[in-house]
Amino acid sequence: MLVIYVVTFMLRMVTWGMSTSSTGSRALVIAGYCYGFNTMILTLRVFGHMMEASSVTGTTHIALMSIIEDVAIIFFQFLVGILAFSLAITKIYVSEGSFVSSEDRLLRDKRSVFFSH
């Protein structure tokens, strides 16, 4: 957490020291991203401490974190499945394209240009 504060502060100081205009400054944009990320982490941390402070919501907090972890695992498996499928489809498309002769490819390209207008 402290590292994100230091990076944000350094980027702000670099931007302040190097330029007079804040428009178009890449360092300032990155500092803004770091600040937003840090704010999100701190908000989640405070929410977690508030949930753990109450004896009624403590068990609910543990169950909620377990559910979120399970959903994240399912989401990750979904993304891996989509990636594997898209890689396989791309590989098939490229390998099928290698069987088409260059004359057929030129003819097909001319037809697609003709029908697109």
HELIX and SHEET records of a PDB file:
HELIX    1   1 LEU A    2  MET A   18  1                                  17    
HELIX    2   2 ARG A   26  ALA A   53  1                                  28    
HELIX    3   3 SER A   55  PHE A   99  1                                  45    
HELIX    4   4 SER A  102  SER A  116  1                                  15    
END                                                                             
